[in-house]
Amino acid sequence: MALKIIDYGTFEYQKMVNLRNDLLRRPLGLSLLKDEIEKEKENLLIGAFDDDQILGCCMLVPQDIHTVRLRQMAVVDDLQGKGIGRALMRFAENLARDHGFKTISMHARKNAIGFYEKMGYKSKGSDFIEITIPHVIMEKKL
Ligand SMILES: CC(C)(COP(=O)(O)OP(=O)(O)OC[C@H]1O[C@@H](n2cnc3c(N)ncnc32)[C@H](O)[C@@H]1OP(=O)(O)O)[C@@H](O)C(=O)NCCC(=O)NCCS
């Protein structure tokens, strides 16, 4: 498995968008919007690949000089539970540190809280609904 930064607009980026639509949006009856995709030019886009096949992805979105937000974490359905999510998180955290960020925060889906807790993230505040499902803010100091 290779972990890498994905360049916006490339073939790899299209694979990332497809994976996110398949795993994170279509099950909710939604899809990624053109506006959302356009904003991603500024983000740090991360993918796990096995040759040409995308295994998982996530992205980092700068919030201010200290904080970056983790978004769109997803691992291909039948490859979950094999350590790919953990490897993506480690890569993302190292990248965030290299860019000088001190904190990673996120809107975590409730079903994924246990995963992020294992990665050292703590919940903050109460649940809220986003894209129709419950989320909670989680964060970790780097
Ligand atoms: C959540 C997700 C990214 C985790 O990736 P993964 O590759 O399956 O996770 P890993 O195999 O690296 O798991 C690392 C650890 O977290 C645990 N874990 C994984 N998913 C979990 C979950 N949903 N709840 C609780 N623990 C979880 C694993 O059991 C493992 O524990 P261990 O170290 O004790 O063995 C992946 O399951 C996924 O894509 N889910 C669907 C999309 C989603 O909900 N994304 C999150 C949006 S906020």
The ligand as an SDF file (V2000), in Angstrom:
LIG
                    3D

 48 50  0  0  0  0  0  0  0  0999 V2000
  -14.0780    4.5520    9.9930 C   0  0  0  0  0  0  0  0  0  0  0  0
  -13.0920    3.9750    8.9730 C   0  0  0  0  0  0  0  0  0  0  0  0
  -12.4320    5.1100    8.2120 C   0  0  0  0  0  0  0  0  0  0  0  0
  -12.0010    3.1950    9.7310 C   0  0  0  0  0  0  0  0  0  0  0  0
  -11.0420    2.6800    8.8210 O   0  0  0  0  0  0  0  0  0  0  0  0
  -10.5330    1.1600    8.9330 P   0  0  0  0  0  0  0  0  0  0  0  0
   -9.4750    0.9460    7.9190 O   0  0  0  0  0  0  0  0  0  0  0  0
  -11.7050    0.2680    8.9050 O   0  0  0  0  0  0  0  0  0  0  0  0
   -9.9000    1.1880   10.4060 O   0  0  0  0  0  0  0  0  0  0  0  0
   -8.6280    0.3770   10.9590 P   0  0  0  0  0  0  0  0  0  0  0  0
   -8.6850   -1.0290   10.4250 O   0  0  0  0  0  0  0  0  0  0  0  0
   -7.3850    1.1340   10.6950 O   0  0  0  0  0  0  0  0  0  0  0  0
   -8.9630    0.3560   12.5040 O   0  0  0  0  0  0  0  0  0  0  0  0
   -8.1270    0.8790   13.5210 C   0  0  0  0  0  0  0  0  0  0  0  0
   -8.7680    0.5240   14.8460 C   0  0  0  0  0  0  0  0  0  0  0  0
  -10.0570    1.1750   14.9700 O   0  0  0  0  0  0  0  0  0  0  0  0
  -11.0950    0.2120   15.1620 C   0  0  0  0  0  0  0  0  0  0  0  0
  -12.2660    0.6590   14.4150 N   0  0  0  0  0  0  0  0  0  0  0  0
  -12.3840    0.7940   13.0870 C   0  0  0  0  0  0  0  0  0  0  0  0
  -13.5940    1.2960   12.7600 N   0  0  0  0  0  0  0  0  0  0  0  0
  -14.2570    1.4360   13.9300 C   0  0  0  0  0  0  0  0  0  0  0  0
  -15.5540    1.9260   14.2640 C   0  0  0  0  0  0  0  0  0  0  0  0
  -16.4080    2.3510   13.3240 N   0  0  0  0  0  0  0  0  0  0  0  0
  -15.9110    1.9530   15.5920 N   0  0  0  0  0  0  0  0  0  0  0  0
  -15.0330    1.5260   16.5460 C   0  0  0  0  0  0  0  0  0  0  0  0
  -13.7810    1.0940   16.2760 N   0  0  0  0  0  0  0  0  0  0  0  0
  -13.4010    1.0430   14.9920 C   0  0  0  0  0  0  0  0  0  0  0  0
  -10.5220   -1.1000   14.6090 C   0  0  0  0  0  0  0  0  0  0  0  0
  -11.1590   -2.2080   15.1920 O   0  0  0  0  0  0  0  0  0  0  0  0
   -9.0600   -0.9810   14.9920 C   0  0  0  0  0  0  0  0  0  0  0  0
   -8.9170   -1.2860   16.3600 O   0  0  0  0  0  0  0  0  0  0  0  0
   -7.6320   -2.1220   16.9230 P   0  0  0  0  0  0  0  0  0  0  0  0
   -6.4480   -1.2320   16.6870 O   0  0  0  0  0  0  0  0  0  0  0  0
   -7.9560   -2.3100   18.3480 O   0  0  0  0  0  0  0  0  0  0  0  0
   -7.5590   -3.3620   16.1050 O   0  0  0  0  0  0  0  0  0  0  0  0
  -13.7770    2.9940    7.9900 C   0  0  0  0  0  0  0  0  0  0  0  0
  -14.3750    1.9500    8.7120 O   0  0  0  0  0  0  0  0  0  0  0  0
  -14.8350    3.6210    7.0920 C   0  0  0  0  0  0  0  0  0  0  0  0
  -14.5130    4.0800    5.9900 O   0  0  0  0  0  0  0  0  0  0  0  0
  -16.1080    3.6420    7.5160 N   0  0  0  0  0  0  0  0  0  0  0  0
  -17.2120    4.1270    6.6770 C   0  0  0  0  0  0  0  0  0  0  0  0
  -17.1170    5.6060    6.3900 C   0  0  0  0  0  0  0  0  0  0  0  0
  -17.0640    6.4580    7.6610 C   0  0  0  0  0  0  0  0  0  0  0  0
  -17.8630    6.3060    8.5650 O   0  0  0  0  0  0  0  0  0  0  0  0
  -16.0600    7.3610    7.6890 N   0  0  0  0  0  0  0  0  0  0  0  0
  -15.8710    8.2560    8.8300 C   0  0  0  0  0  0  0  0  0  0  0  0
  -16.5100    9.5750    8.5300 C   0  0  0  0  0  0  0  0  0  0  0  0
  -16.3670   10.6790    9.9300 S   0  0  0  0  0  0  0  0  0  0  0  0
  1  2  1  0
  2  3  1  0
  2  4  1  0
  2 36  1  0
  4  5  1  0
  5  6  1  0
  6  7  2  0
  6  8  1  0
  6  9  1  0
  9 10  1  0
 10 11  2  0
 10 12  1  0
 10 13  1  0
 13 14  1  0
 14 15  1  0
 15 16  1  0
 15 30  1  0
 16 17  1  0
 17 18  1  0
 17 28  1  0
 18 19  1  0
 18 27  1  0
 19 20  2  0
 20 21  1  0
 21 22  1  0
 21 27  2  0
 22 23  1  0
 22 24  2  0
 24 25  1  0
 25 26  2  0
 26 27  1  0
 28 29  1  0
 28 30  1  0
 30 31  1  0
 31 32  1  0
 32 33  2  0
 32 34  1  0
 32 35  1  0
 36 37  1  0
 36 38  1  0
 38 39  2  0
 38 40  1  0
 40 41  1  0
 41 42  1  0
 42 43  1  0
 43 44  2  0
 43 45  1  0
 45 46  1  0
 46 47  1  0
 47 48  1  0
M  END
$$$$
